[in-house]
């Protein structure tokens, strides 16, 4: 996996938002903490975290790949093919889900695997990139 560079400020804000949303002590959350597998997040928690980040960072996280992920229609043939996430969808998400690079077969990713790749660091990366796009990094 390629090392991900995220601003410490943004990572701290994301960590605080995740902790607050999930009622988990910040000390138990690290950059590699997986929201679903390690911290017990669900889809509503994702929405809550996105809204918190919008407010905390004064950006529209909803206009990023995180929103794309949370709005995927897994019943659509454009998203799913033969029980796996379509290659173009995987390709769109791969730049901000660095752990995806370590998967042995990116053609066999299920929705469960996809969501298990969302880490605190991945969300911070999305937010940091959005701030850079806006010239506020």
C-alpha positions in Angstrom: 0.0 0.0 0.0 1.2 3.5 -0.8 1.7 5.8 2.2 -1.1 8.3 2.5 -0.3 11.8 3.4 -3.1 13.6 5.2 -2.9 16.9 7.2 -2.6 16.2 11.0 -5.2 18.9 11.5 -7.7 17.2 9.2 -7.0 13.8 10.7 -7.6 15.2 14.2 -10.9 16.7 13.2 -12.0 13.5 11.4 -11.0 11.5 14.5 -13.0 13.8 16.8 -16.1 13.6 14.5 -15.9 9.8 14.3 -15.5 9.5 18.1 -18.4 11.8 18.7 -20.7 10.1 16.2 -19.9 6.6 17.3 -19.5 7.4 21.0 -16.0 5.9 21.0 -13.1 7.5 23.0 -10.7 9.3 20.7 -7.9 7.4 22.3 -9.3 4.1 20.8 -9.3 5.5 17.2 -6.3 5.5 14.9 -5.9 6.4 11.3 -6.2 2.7 10.3 -9.3 2.1 12.3 -12.0 0.7 10.0 -15.3 2.4 10.6 -17.5 -0.7 10.3 -15.2 -3.6 11.3 -13.3 -1.9 14.1 -15.6 0.9 15.3 -19.1 -0.6 14.7 -20.3 2.2 12.3 -23.4 1.7 10.2 -24.8 3.6 7.2 -26.5 6.3 9.4 -23.2 6.9 11.2 -21.6 7.6 7.8 -24.2 10.2 7.1 -23.7 11.8 10.6 -20.0 11.9 10.1 -20.3 13.5 6.7 -22.6 16.3 8.1 -20.3 16.8 11.0 -17.3 17.2 8.7 -19.2 19.6 6.5 -19.8 21.8 9.6 -16.3 21.4 11.2 -14.3 21.9 8.0 -16.7 24.3 6.3 -16.7 22.1 3.1 -19.3 20.1 1.3 -18.0 16.5 1.9 -21.2 15.4 0.3 -19.7 16.5 -3.0 -16.9 14.0 -2.7 -16.3 10.3 -3.3 -17.6 9.6 0.2 -21.0 10.7 -0.9 -20.6 8.6 -4.1 -19.9 5.5 -1.9 -22.8 6.1 0.4 -25.3 6.6 -2.5 -24.3 3.5 -4.5 -27.3 1.4 -5.5 -26.1 -2.1 -5.1 -29.2 -3.4 -6.9 -28.2 -1.6 -10.1 -26.4 -3.5 -12.9 -24.2 -0.3 -13.3 -22.8 -0.9 -9.8 -22.9 -4.7 -9.5 -21.9 -7.3 -11.9 -22.2 -11.0 -11.1 -22.3 -10.3 -7.4 -19.3 -8.0 -7.4 -18.8 -4.3 -7.5 -18.2 -3.1 -11.1 -14.7 -2.3 -12.1 -15.4 1.3 -13.0 -16.9 1.8 -9.5 -13.9 0.2 -7.9 -11.7 2.4 -10.1 -13.4 5.6 -8.9 -13.1 4.7 -5.3 -9.6 3.3 -5.3 -7.7 6.6 -5.1 -9.2 7.4 -1.7 -9.4 3.8 -0.3 -5.7 3.1 -0.2 -6.2 -0.3 1.4 -7.9 -1.5 -1.8 -4.4 -1.7 -3.4 -3.6 -4.7 -1.2 -6.6 -6.8 -2.3 -5.5 -9.8 -4.3 -8.4 -9.6 -6.8 -10.1 -6.2 -7.3 -12.5 -7.8 -9.7 -14.1 -9.8 -6.8 -15.0 -7.0 -4.4 -18.3 -7.3 -2.6 -20.2 -4.4 -1.0 -19.2 -5.8 2.4 -15.5 -5.8 1.5 -15.8 -2.3 0.0 -17.3 -0.8 3.1 -14.8 -2.6 5.3 -12.0 -0.6 3.6 -13.3 2.7 4.8 -10.9 3.9 7.5 -10.5 7.1 9.5 -7.5 7.9 7.3 -9.6 7.4 4.1 -12.2 9.8 5.3 -9.5 12.3 6.2 -8.0 11.9 2.8 -11.3 12.8 1.1 -11.7 15.8 3.3 -8.1 16.9 2.9 -8.4 16.6 -0.9 -11.6 18.7 -0.9 -9.9 21.4 1.2 -7.0 21.4 -1.4 -9.5 21.7 -4.3 -10.9 24.8 -2.5 -7.4 26.2 -1.8 -7.8 25.9 1.9 -5.4 23.1 2.8 
